[in-house]
Amino acid sequence: MTKPRLTSQFRISALKKLAEVDGGFATLLRKGDLTSGAILIIGQIRGGDPILFERYPAMDGTLAWHRVTLPIGGDDAEITKYWKNRILRDPDLWVLELDVASTERLDRLLAADS
């Protein structure tokens, strides 16, 4: 029997609310498949350089957020190009931008969704 999972739509809604509760901002840049679409997060600390995160399976089978390492640094245009290219391969992809007050706050948001 498969363990029940939260839908992508629910996860996005929860992340948005958690970010906003602490005075941060959350912007949905792309809506994906409501049930099982992958989620790409663009994290920013007070409008600083964006950092990409995706959820991947860990060795124990659980899903965890991992930083996407790209040679483009924090260039907004390159980040946008990256996720738009990803949509060509995965049309179910969600893209959420979170702008929060600190790295610790961003880490807590991601940990809450692990």
PyMOL commands that place a pseudoatom at each C-alpha (Angstrom):
pseudoatom trace, name=CA, resn=MET, resi=1, chain=A, elem=C, hetatm=0, pos=[0.000, 0.000, 0.000]
pseudoatom trace, name=CA, resn=THR, resi=2, chain=A, elem=C, hetatm=0, pos=[1.279, 3.445, -0.888]
pseudoatom trace, name=CA, resn=LYS, resi=3, chain=A, elem=C, hetatm=0, pos=[1.716, 5.989, 1.864]
pseudoatom trace, name=CA, resn=PRO, resi=4, chain=A, elem=C, hetatm=0, pos=[-0.619, 8.992, 1.375]
pseudoatom trace, name=CA, resn=ARG, resi=5, chain=A, elem=C, hetatm=0, pos=[1.087, 12.178, 0.161]
pseudoatom trace, name=CA, resn=LEU, resi=6, chain=A, elem=C, hetatm=0, pos=[0.159, 15.829, 0.204]
pseudoatom trace, name=CA, resn=THR, resi=7, chain=A, elem=C, hetatm=0, pos=[-0.742, 17.249, -3.189]
pseudoatom trace, name=CA, resn=SER, resi=8, chain=A, elem=C, hetatm=0, pos=[1.519, 19.762, -4.891]
pseudoatom trace, name=CA, resn=GLN, resi=9, chain=A, elem=C, hetatm=0, pos=[-1.240, 22.363, -4.711]
pseudoatom trace, name=CA, resn=PHE, resi=10, chain=A, elem=C, hetatm=0, pos=[-1.503, 21.880, -0.929]
pseudoatom trace, name=CA, resn=ARG, resi=11, chain=A, elem=C, hetatm=0, pos=[2.286, 22.127, -0.492]
pseudoatom trace, name=CA, resn=ILE, resi=12, chain=A, elem=C, hetatm=0, pos=[2.424, 25.368, -2.498]
pseudoatom trace, name=CA, resn=SER, resi=13, chain=A, elem=C, hetatm=0, pos=[-0.445, 26.864, -0.509]
pseudoatom trace, name=CA, resn=ALA, resi=14, chain=A, elem=C, hetatm=0, pos=[1.204, 25.936, 2.791]
pseudoatom trace, name=CA, resn=LEU, resi=15, chain=A, elem=C, hetatm=0, pos=[4.599, 27.327, 1.767]
pseudoatom trace, name=CA, resn=LYS, resi=16, chain=A, elem=C, hetatm=0, pos=[3.008, 30.600, 0.658]
pseudoatom trace, name=CA, resn=LYS, resi=17, chain=A, elem=C, hetatm=0, pos=[1.123, 31.000, 3.933]
pseudoatom trace, name=CA, resn=LEU, resi=18, chain=A, elem=C, hetatm=0, pos=[4.136, 30.110, 6.073]
pseudoatom trace, name=CA, resn=ALA, resi=19, chain=A, elem=C, hetatm=0, pos=[6.299, 32.640, 4.227]
pseudoatom trace, name=CA, resn=GLU, resi=20, chain=A, elem=C, hetatm=0, pos=[3.718, 35.403, 4.557]
pseudoatom trace, name=CA, resn=VAL, resi=21, chain=A, elem=C, hetatm=0, pos=[3.034, 34.752, 8.258]
pseudoatom trace, name=CA, resn=ASP, resi=22, chain=A, elem=C, hetatm=0, pos=[6.555, 35.886, 9.078]
pseudoatom trace, name=CA, resn=GLY, resi=23, chain=A, elem=C, hetatm=0, pos=[6.423, 38.974, 6.862]
pseudoatom trace, name=CA, resn=GLY, resi=24, chain=A, elem=C, hetatm=0, pos=[7.929, 37.369, 3.763]
pseudoatom trace, name=CA, resn=PHE, resi=25, chain=A, elem=C, hetatm=0, pos=[6.557, 37.290, 0.252]
pseudoatom trace, name=CA, resn=ALA, resi=26, chain=A, elem=C, hetatm=0, pos=[5.558, 34.362, -1.911]
pseudoatom trace, name=CA, resn=THR, resi=27, chain=A, elem=C, hetatm=0, pos=[4.847, 34.604, -5.615]
pseudoatom trace, name=CA, resn=LEU, resi=28, chain=A, elem=C, hetatm=0, pos=[3.558, 31.749, -7.710]
pseudoatom trace, name=CA, resn=LEU, resi=29, chain=A, elem=C, hetatm=0, pos=[5.359, 32.080, -11.039]
pseudoatom trace, name=CA, resn=ARG, resi=30, chain=A, elem=C, hetatm=0, pos=[3.931, 28.920, -12.614]
pseudoatom trace, name=CA, resn=LYS, resi=31, chain=A, elem=C, hetatm=0, pos=[1.107, 26.596, -11.710]
pseudoatom trace, name=CA, resn=GLY, resi=32, chain=A, elem=C, hetatm=0, pos=[1.787, 22.929, -12.377]
pseudoatom trace, name=CA, resn=ASP, resi=33, chain=A, elem=C, hetatm=0, pos=[-0.110, 19.695, -11.966]
pseudoatom trace, name=CA, resn=LEU, resi=34, chain=A, elem=C, hetatm=0, pos=[-2.429, 20.045, -8.971]
pseudoatom trace, name=CA, resn=THR, resi=35, chain=A, elem=C, hetatm=0, pos=[-1.763, 16.596, -7.579]
pseudoatom trace, name=CA, resn=SER, resi=36, chain=A, elem=C, hetatm=0, pos=[1.775, 15.521, -8.296]
pseudoatom trace, name=CA, resn=GLY, resi=37, chain=A, elem=C, hetatm=0, pos=[3.696, 18.236, -10.115]
pseudoatom trace, name=CA, resn=ALA, resi=38, chain=A, elem=C, hetatm=0, pos=[7.319, 18.749, -9.132]
pseudoatom trace, name=CA, resn=ILE, resi=39, chain=A, elem=C, hetatm=0, pos=[8.077, 22.001, -7.316]
pseudoatom trace, name=CA, resn=LEU, resi=40, chain=A, elem=C, hetatm=0, pos=[10.968, 24.366, -8.002]
pseudoatom trace, name=CA, resn=ILE, resi=41, chain=A, elem=C, hetatm=0, pos=[11.549, 27.059, -5.387]
pseudoatom trace, name=CA, resn=ILE, resi=42, chain=A, elem=C, hetatm=0, pos=[13.413, 30.262, -6.041]
pseudoatom trace, name=CA, resn=GLY, resi=43, chain=A, elem=C, hetatm=0, pos=[14.514, 31.454, -2.612]
pseudoatom trace, name=CA, resn=GLN, resi=44, chain=A, elem=C, hetatm=0, pos=[15.672, 34.979, -1.897]
pseudoatom trace, name=CA, resn=ILE, resi=45, chain=A, elem=C, hetatm=0, pos=[16.805, 36.716, 1.242]
pseudoatom trace, name=CA, resn=ARG, resi=46, chain=A, elem=C, hetatm=0, pos=[15.397, 40.271, 1.236]
pseudoatom trace, name=CA, resn=GLY, resi=47, chain=A, elem=C, hetatm=0, pos=[15.503, 40.530, -2.551]
pseudoatom trace, name=CA, resn=GLY, resi=48, chain=A, elem=C, hetatm=0, pos=[19.077, 39.236, -2.772]
pseudoatom trace, name=CA, resn=ASP, resi=49, chain=A, elem=C, hetatm=0, pos=[20.514, 36.746, -5.219]
pseudoatom trace, name=CA, resn=PRO, resi=50, chain=A, elem=C, hetatm=0, pos=[18.089, 33.912, -5.976]
pseudoatom trace, name=CA, resn=ILE, resi=51, chain=A, elem=C, hetatm=0, pos=[18.841, 30.344, -4.928]
pseudoatom trace, name=CA, resn=LEU, resi=52, chain=A, elem=C, hetatm=0, pos=[17.098, 27.394, -6.587]
pseudoatom trace, name=CA, resn=PHE, resi=53, chain=A, elem=C, hetatm=0, pos=[15.776, 24.414, -4.624]
pseudoatom trace, name=CA, resn=GLU, resi=54, chain=A, elem=C, hetatm=0, pos=[14.172, 21.167, -5.752]
pseudoatom trace, name=CA, resn=ARG, resi=55, chain=A, elem=C, hetatm=0, pos=[12.911, 18.130, -3.879]
pseudoatom trace, name=CA, resn=TYR, resi=56, chain=A, elem=C, hetatm=0, pos=[14.710, 14.870, -4.590]
pseudoatom trace, name=CA, resn=PRO, resi=57, chain=A, elem=C, hetatm=0, pos=[14.426, 11.449, -3.007]
pseudoatom trace, name=CA, resn=ALA, resi=58, chain=A, elem=C, hetatm=0, pos=[17.009, 10.797, -0.314]
pseudoatom trace, name=CA, resn=MET, resi=59, chain=A, elem=C, hetatm=0, pos=[18.717, 7.441, 0.170]
pseudoatom trace, name=CA, resn=ASP, resi=60, chain=A, elem=C, hetatm=0, pos=[16.002, 6.361, 2.620]
pseudoatom trace, name=CA, resn=GLY, resi=61, chain=A, elem=C, hetatm=0, pos=[13.248, 7.099, 0.075]
pseudoatom trace, name=CA, resn=THR, resi=62, chain=A, elem=C, hetatm=0, pos=[12.002, 10.288, 1.710]
pseudoatom trace, name=CA, resn=LEU, resi=63, chain=A, elem=C, hetatm=0, pos=[11.872, 13.556, -0.218]
pseudoatom trace, name=CA, resn=ALA, resi=64, chain=A, elem=C, hetatm=0, pos=[14.144, 16.403, 0.830]
pseudoatom trace, name=CA, resn=TRP, resi=65, chain=A, elem=C, hetatm=0, pos=[14.907, 19.869, -0.544]
pseudoatom trace, name=CA, resn=HIS, resi=66, chain=A, elem=C, hetatm=0, pos=[18.275, 20.271, -2.249]
pseudoatom trace, name=CA, resn=ARG, resi=67, chain=A, elem=C, hetatm=0, pos=[19.978, 23.348, -3.597]
pseudoatom trace, name=CA, resn=VAL, resi=68, chain=A, elem=C, hetatm=0, pos=[20.348, 23.366, -7.384]
pseudoatom trace, name=CA, resn=THR, resi=69, chain=A, elem=C, hetatm=0, pos=[23.885, 24.346, -8.271]
pseudoatom trace, name=CA, resn=LEU, resi=70, chain=A, elem=C, hetatm=0, pos=[24.154, 26.274, -11.524]
pseudoatom trace, name=CA, resn=PRO, resi=71, chain=A, elem=C, hetatm=0, pos=[27.090, 28.079, -13.094]
pseudoatom trace, name=CA, resn=ILE, resi=72, chain=A, elem=C, hetatm=0, pos=[24.895, 31.167, -13.586]
pseudoatom trace, name=CA, resn=GLY, resi=73, chain=A, elem=C, hetatm=0, pos=[25.108, 32.584, -10.074]
pseudoatom trace, name=CA, resn=GLY, resi=74, chain=A, elem=C, hetatm=0, pos=[22.241, 34.831, -9.061]
pseudoatom trace, name=CA, resn=ASP, resi=75, chain=A, elem=C, hetatm=0, pos=[21.346, 36.305, -12.441]
pseudoatom trace, name=CA, resn=ASP, resi=76, chain=A, elem=C, hetatm=0, pos=[17.532, 36.704, -12.516]
pseudoatom trace, name=CA, resn=ALA, resi=77, chain=A, elem=C, hetatm=0, pos=[17.356, 36.392, -16.309]
pseudoatom trace, name=CA, resn=GLU, resi=78, chain=A, elem=C, hetatm=0, pos=[19.334, 33.138, -16.223]
pseudoatom trace, name=CA, resn=ILE, resi=79, chain=A, elem=C, hetatm=0, pos=[17.192, 31.774, -13.393]
pseudoatom trace, name=CA, resn=THR, resi=80, chain=A, elem=C, hetatm=0, pos=[14.059, 32.513, -15.434]
pseudoatom trace, name=CA, resn=LYS, resi=81, chain=A, elem=C, hetatm=0, pos=[15.606, 30.905, -18.502]
pseudoatom trace, name=CA, resn=TYR, resi=82, chain=A, elem=C, hetatm=0, pos=[16.460, 27.821, -16.412]
pseudoatom trace, name=CA, resn=TRP, resi=83, chain=A, elem=C, hetatm=0, pos=[12.941, 27.248, -15.110]
pseudoatom trace, name=CA, resn=LYS, resi=84, chain=A, elem=C, hetatm=0, pos=[11.321, 27.986, -18.462]
pseudoatom trace, name=CA, resn=ASN, resi=85, chain=A, elem=C, hetatm=0, pos=[13.583, 25.368, -20.055]
pseudoatom trace, name=CA, resn=ARG, resi=86, chain=A, elem=C, hetatm=0, pos=[12.632, 22.952, -17.275]
pseudoatom trace, name=CA, resn=ILE, resi=87, chain=A, elem=C, hetatm=0, pos=[8.954, 23.440, -18.152]
pseudoatom trace, name=CA, resn=LEU, resi=88, chain=A, elem=C, hetatm=0, pos=[9.679, 22.261, -21.698]
pseudoatom trace, name=CA, resn=ARG, resi=89, chain=A, elem=C, hetatm=0, pos=[10.780, 18.910, -20.216]
pseudoatom trace, name=CA, resn=ASP, resi=90, chain=A, elem=C, hetatm=0, pos=[8.294, 18.871, -17.324]
pseudoatom trace, name=CA, resn=PRO, resi=91, chain=A, elem=C, hetatm=0, pos=[5.043, 20.714, -18.125]
pseudoatom trace, name=CA, resn=ASP, resi=92, chain=A, elem=C, hetatm=0, pos=[3.648, 19.770, -14.680]
pseudoatom trace, name=CA, resn=LEU, resi=93, chain=A, elem=C, hetatm=0, pos=[6.299, 21.825, -12.851]
pseudoatom trace, name=CA, resn=TRP, resi=94, chain=A, elem=C, hetatm=0, pos=[5.326, 24.428, -10.244]
pseudoatom trace, name=CA, resn=VAL, resi=95, chain=A, elem=C, hetatm=0, pos=[7.605, 27.444, -9.744]
pseudoatom trace, name=CA, resn=LEU, resi=96, chain=A, elem=C, hetatm=0, pos=[7.349, 29.350, -6.468]
pseudoatom trace, name=CA, resn=GLU, resi=97, chain=A, elem=C, hetatm=0, pos=[9.426, 32.351, -5.448]
pseudoatom trace, name=CA, resn=LEU, resi=98, chain=A, elem=C, hetatm=0, pos=[9.927, 32.937, -1.730]
pseudoatom trace, name=CA, resn=ASP, resi=99, chain=A, elem=C, hetatm=0, pos=[11.471, 36.153, -0.434]
pseudoatom trace, name=CA, resn=VAL, resi=100, chain=A, elem=C, hetatm=0, pos=[12.105, 35.997, 3.301]
pseudoatom trace, name=CA, resn=ALA, resi=101, chain=A, elem=C, hetatm=0, pos=[14.077, 37.861, 5.957]
pseudoatom trace, name=CA, resn=SER, resi=102, chain=A, elem=C, hetatm=0, pos=[16.905, 35.396, 6.596]
pseudoatom trace, name=CA, resn=THR, resi=103, chain=A, elem=C, hetatm=0, pos=[18.617, 32.208, 5.501]
pseudoatom trace, name=CA, resn=GLU, resi=104, chain=A, elem=C, hetatm=0, pos=[17.423, 30.584, 8.713]
pseudoatom trace, name=CA, resn=ARG, resi=105, chain=A, elem=C, hetatm=0, pos=[13.808, 31.439, 7.860]
pseudoatom trace, name=CA, resn=LEU, resi=106, chain=A, elem=C, hetatm=0, pos=[14.177, 29.968, 4.374]
pseudoatom trace, name=CA, resn=ASP, resi=107, chain=A, elem=C, hetatm=0, pos=[15.732, 26.815, 5.839]
pseudoatom trace, name=CA, resn=ARG, resi=108, chain=A, elem=C, hetatm=0, pos=[12.829, 26.486, 8.301]
pseudoatom trace, name=CA, resn=LEU, resi=109, chain=A, elem=C, hetatm=0, pos=[10.281, 26.864, 5.475]
pseudoatom trace, name=CA, resn=LEU, resi=110, chain=A, elem=C, hetatm=0, pos=[11.943, 24.120, 3.478]
pseudoatom trace, name=CA, resn=ALA, resi=111, chain=A, elem=C, hetatm=0, pos=[12.270, 21.907, 6.546]
pseudoatom trace, name=CA, resn=ALA, resi=112, chain=A, elem=C, hetatm=0, pos=[8.560, 22.322, 7.274]
pseudoatom trace, name=CA, resn=ASP, resi=113, chain=A, elem=C, hetatm=0, pos=[7.804, 20.811, 3.865]
pseudoatom trace, name=CA, resn=SER, resi=114, chain=A, elem=C, hetatm=0, pos=[10.191, 17.845, 4.099]
for i in range(1, 114): cmd.bond("trace and resi %d" % i, "trace and resi %d" % (i + 1))
show_as sticks, trace
zoom trace
